[in-house]
Amino acid sequence: VVKVVGTAGRVEECLEIVRAFRRASKPTIAIAMGRAGLLTRVLALREQECFLTYAALGEASATAPGQLTVDEMLHTYAARRLRPTTRVYGLLGRHSEPDRLAEYNAWFVADGWDGVTVPFDAGADADADASTIVGAFRELPVSGWHIHGADLQTGVLSALDDLSASAESHARANAVVRRADDSLVGHWVESPREQYAVWRSA
């Protein structure tokens, strides 16, 4: 078994974990510690060569920064459903939105949709740029984005291939979807349900 563990200072550094799994030819454990690396603990379970990921029995027993609890893995992220075909959807913002994550993932489960929503934490880093993050994660690829924060919603525009009429009228995008041709389209939505419908429409 191969084990690769580092610490992600920025969310883009999580791509090194994705690349490690792509090179793997034997059972592999690969995660990034830290708040920015939380998504790797979930997405590792999509990988064919993933041997395991780590979770704590409870918040008080966490042994590393960014570690989720077993309850979060099973109920917020429905970890038992994850497989290589599972589509990834990102919540990009400067703070976590656990209720929104749980809501989107519960809708996926209820509808039998093979998808998982994970946090892409831009943190308080003033240099964090939505365009850079969204552009970098075309590599994963991420199938859709929910973008929170006015600066991120305007910043993401340069990473997009097209805008809906609503996004053009607002001059920003809070919802992004990846089409079958891999182009990224920005939308402006008014509710989580509308966001979810945009994701499902692609």
C-alpha positions, -999 to 999 in steps of 0.1 A, spaced: 0 0 0 13 35 -9 5 64 14 10 100 4 -1 128 28 7 165 27 -9 197 38 -28 220 13 -23 257 20 -44 266 -10 -73 246 -25 -55 243 -59 -28 222 -42 -54 194 -38 -48 186 -74 -16 169 -64 -37 143 -47 -58 138 -79 -26 133 -98 -12 109 -73 -43 86 -77 -40 89 -115 -5 75 -113 -14 48 -88 -11 12 -98 -16 -4 -64 -38 3 -33 -32 39 -23 -40 63 5 -37 99 -5 -51 130 12 -42 166 19 -45 178 55 -57 213 64 -89 232 59 -82 236 21 -75 199 18 -108 187 33 -123 179 -1 -95 153 -8 -107 132 21 -141 128 4 -130 126 -32 -104 100 -25 -133 75 -23 -141 81 -60 -107 67 -70 -103 31 -82 -70 26 -63 -82 42 -30 -74 19 -2 -91 40 25 -96 75 38 -96 88 73 -124 101 96 -127 107 133 -152 91 156 -162 126 167 -150 162 166 -131 158 199 -111 128 185 -99 143 153 -62 136 148 -53 160 119 -65 194 106 -93 191 81 -104 157 93 -141 149 90 -161 128 114 -175 94 104 -210 109 108 -202 137 83 -187 112 58 -217 90 60 -245 115 62 -233 148 47 -213 132 19 -231 98 16 -196 83 13 -208 48 6 -222 59 -27 -190 74 -41 -173 57 -71 -152 67 -101 -183 78 -121 -195 101 -93 -197 137 -106 -181 164 -84 -198 197 -76 -180 224 -58 -191 250 -32 -165 278 -37 -164 305 -10 -144 321 18 -162 302 45 -178 267 47 -215 262 42 -222 229 59 -260 232 57 -259 239 20 -235 210 14 -258 187 33 -288 200 14 -273 194 -21 -260 160 -12 -293 150 3 -310 160 -30 -285 139 -49 -293 108 -27 -331 114 -29 -330 117 -67 -306 88 -72 -281 112 -89 -245 101 -89 -230 133 -76 -213 147 -46 -209 183 -35 -177 192 -16 -163 225 -2 -136 244 -22 -124 267 6 -109 300 -6 -104 310 31 -95 346 40 -67 347 14 -72 380 -4 -52 366 -34 -75 336 -38 -90 339 -72 -121 321 -84 -110 322 -120 -77 304 -111 -95 278 -89 -122 270 -114 -98 270 -143 -74 246 -124 -102 222 -115 -112 216 -151 -85 189 -147 -105 169 -121 -130 177 -137 -156 195 -116 -191 193 -131 -206 224 -115 -199 252 -91 -219 272 -65 -199 304 -59 -205 325 -28 -191 360 -24 -194 390 -47 -156 392 -54 -155 355 -64 -187 358 -85 -172 385 -106 -137 370 -106 -148 337 -120 -161 353 -153 -127 351 -170 -126 313 -165 -159 308 -183 -166 300 -219 -202 314 -220 -227 332 -198 -265 329 -196 -286 360 -200 -292 362 -163 -254 361 -155 -248 388 -182 -274 411 -167 -259 407 -132 -223 409 -146 -214 380 -123 -221 343 -119 -230 323 -88 -237 290 -106 -214 273 -131 -221 241 -151 -198 221 -173 -215 210 -206 -209 178 -224 -184 195 -246 -164 205 -215 -172 242 -218 -181 261 -186 -212 282 -185 -220 308 -159 -255 314 -146 -272 337 -120 -296 318 -98 -319 330 -70 -322 299 -49 -305 266 -40 -332 247 -59 -325 267 -90 -288 260 -86 -295 223 -83 -317 224 -114 -289 241 -134 -265 214 -124 -289 186 -133 -297 202 -167 -262 197 -181 
